[in-house]
């Protein structure tokens, strides 16, 4: 399982980058990108995303 970002919903606010305890999220091309190998499936990014652009599956 890993976090998945819907690029169309992402507002590039950076809240998920700040919330990720494993530094698995970065901003690229005006939206968040998740490093699947680093992601720990904790859901911290899902909880802070104001546009509900991130899911864990």
Secondary structure, DSSP 8 states (H G I E B T S, - for coil): --EEE-TTT-----HHHHH-TT--EEEETTEEEE-TTT-----HHHHH-TT--EEE-
